[in-house]
Structure formats: C-alpha cells, structure tokens
Amino acid sequence: FFANISNAQNNYSQFTYTLPEYSFSELRLDAQNLMHFDKSNNLSTGNKYSNFQTAINLSNSYFTQSQSVAFRYTAAGEIGYQLEEHFYPEVKGIMHPHESFTITNELIRQSFSFDGYLHNYLNKDNGFFLSTASKINYFHYNRGVSENHYDLKTQTALGVGWGRRIGLRSVAQAKVILSTLEMPESEEKLQEVSAVIEKYNNDYYTKLYHDSSSIQFCNEISRITDQPEESELINLILTSPIYAITEKFTGWEVELDYIQFLNQMSNEPEWPVHTLPDEINTQSDLQLTASYSYPFNLEKQLTSQISVNQNLQKSAQRGTITLFNTFFSIDHSYFWTTNFGGGIFHYYTPGVEDDFTYFLGASTSFAVFNQLVFNMSMSYSKQKSRRIFDNGAATELIHDYSENDIRIHAELQFYIL
C-alpha cells in the first residue's frame, strides 16, 4: 500500500509510505496452574477439606502482512481437573446425629477459543478484496457421571469490499522520534523507523524474542538513528501517556459482510425424569460498512464511518442498527491533543421499537509537566425512544420518551510509572 501524505512543514512535499511486510508466529505452553493443593482441618468440629487442581493451556498465534494479504489468528485450549473432598465426622447425641461421611466432587473441564481474520487484496495494494473472520468459544465440563454440560458460541463472517484503510500512527511516532533526536525527517528515515515501530506495536518483537524483545527493538532503532544512548527516550515516546500521539489512518474502504451466529448449549437434566434437548439458536446478519480517513500533515486526522446492520431473520429481539460517526483530532504538540466528534445511532424493529441517539463531544489532554496530565471533556447527547404495540390489526404507540444529557468532566492524572 502506498500512501502520499502532504507535509508542507518539512523539506519534502510528499511522503510515500510503503506498508511493511512481515510475519511471526508463536506456540506457547502455559503451565502456571499446573498443580494446586490445599487442605484444612476445623479443630472445633473435626471437619476436613482438601482441594486439588491442575490445568494446562496451549496457545498458538500467527500474523502476516503484505501488499496483498492481511491475516491474523489466535487459538487457545485448556484442560483442567479438580478434586474436592469434604469430610464430616460422626455426631452423637439427640440433635442431628449421623455417621461420619465424605462428599467428593470431581470436575473435568475443557475450553477452546479462536479469533482470526483474513483480507485478500486481489490488486495487491488496494482495490477489490475478499475477507473472512471467525470467533469460536467452547466450554465443556463433566462433574462426576451425572452432569455433562457444554456451551458453544460461534460468529463467522464472509465479505467482499473495495479500497484499503491502514494505520499511520507508527509514522506519526517516527516523526516525533526524529524531531526529538534533532534528526532530518527524510523519507528514508521515516520509512525505516515507522516500519520498526509498527512491528513493535503489533508484538512482533515480543513473539520472536520474548524476554529480550525490548533489547532487540532498541538495537533496531539504535542502528537506524545511530544514537544508542537515546534508547530510553525513544521507549518513553512510544509507551508513556505523556506523549499524546493519537491514532492515525489513511484511505477508504467499503465492505459488505454476511455474518452467521450460532449459540448452542446443553440443558440441565430434569432429574430423574428425562434430559431436555440441547438449545440451538442461529441468527444471521447482513452488514454494510463504509469508512474514510484522511491525515493532515500527520498532526490532524479526519475519520468518518457509517454502518448498517440488518437482521435477516426479522426477529423481534434484534432490529436494524444504523450508526454514523465522524471525528476530527488535532495533535497541537507532542504533549497536547484535542478531539471533536459526533454521530447518530438508530435502532429500529418494525412494529416494536424505534430508538434514536444523537451525540456530540469534545475532549483535550495536556501534559502539564513530567507525569501530570490535565484532561477535560464535554459531551451532549439526545435520546428518543418509542415503543409500539402491534396486535395484528393495528399498531398503537405505548411509549414515547426523550432525554437530553450534558456532561462536563475535568481531571488531573498523575502517572507513577
């Protein structure tokens, strides 16, 4: 992807940003909860309690970015075992006598999660693209021989679109670093530093180098800037909330997605008669989204988005959602940012409800000195809600509600670290 960014404040008129190409993967075995055991005795009653637990977690993540493909996923699974024992000694006498007995609870659980997306750009840098995304959450446990429960939730999306919108915050951060180090902001240096920062922001160094990730990152920056003594300052610019560098994007895209939802879970048995059948609930949506972003000189940012989500089942529990918002941000300096924005949210279910929410807001954040930051925000919102009753023959307005809300907030934040 090549983005031309006008910048009249520097010696060059345009900066051509080339999307960095890189990939990483990680396979992690987590045994932090490999074994846990505790036992207690009540000296007054003679009751005894013991608890043994063990669990192991395996996860895998992968990321790749190129001119034609953006692909990322994270998968994780866990299996655990728990054994509890409650011992109650013999009780003699008139009130509630009983023999000694032990209650044992045994639990075996398994869980799995997956979250991933894929964008394939057929024109390599932008233009027509195909996309897919998926989320899976599964949980299952057995308690003894009589209780077997599971819960499965999935969300799958298939889409087509046109255009490409990418993040430029790493370029803005690179510009701050070069300016702070009093280095010339050449196109070559901006490209090199921003590519390293983007990989840093996307956990590239953490996944590849683990505990030595910060060292490897600082070595890369030092090689480019030739100022290894300033590595701590560079790290402070990227991580400290004092350096207020807002999110930056460029480009536009339009995407149409078909989204399928599945919720499936087992019912508890109605002992001792029978077991209820599993609950299965499926829904599908059609979602249209259009986004546009434009950065001005890397100090100002305009972003607008509109999306329409239509429930294809015409369910009374889920209506049509329309959302429009636009935001404008200004980085006055490295330590002072201001944001303006507004939008409309509309939720509509035919014959049931019609809700509108309008909102406007502004906020500013200014680093007073060292680690003391002043934040102030103002917002206005108006909500209109109507409920309709449809008896089949006619509709009747049963609820009409309107609310206006104005909020002003100011605070001082002190960051210890």
Secondary structure, 3 states (H helix, E strand, C coil): CEEEEECCCCCCCEEEEECCCEEEEEEEEECCCCCEEEEEECCCCCCEEEEEEEEEEEEEEEEEECCCEEEEEEEEEEEEEEEEEEEECCECCCCCCECCEEEEEEEEEEEEEEEEEEEEECCCCCCEEEEEEEEEEEEEEEECCCEEEEEEEEEEEEEEEEEEEEECHHHHHHHHHHHHCCCCCCHHHHHHHHHHHHHHHCCHHHHHHHHHHHHHHHHHHHHHHCCHHHHHHHHHHHHCCCCCCCCCEEEEEEEEEEEEEEEEECCCEECCCEECCCEEEEEEEEEEEEEEEEEECCCEEEEEEEEEEEECCCCCCCCEEEEEEEEEEEEEECCEEEEEEEEEEEEEECCCEEEEEEEEEEEEEEEEECCEEEEEEEEEEEEEEEEEEECCCCEEEEEEEEEEEEEEEEEEEECCC
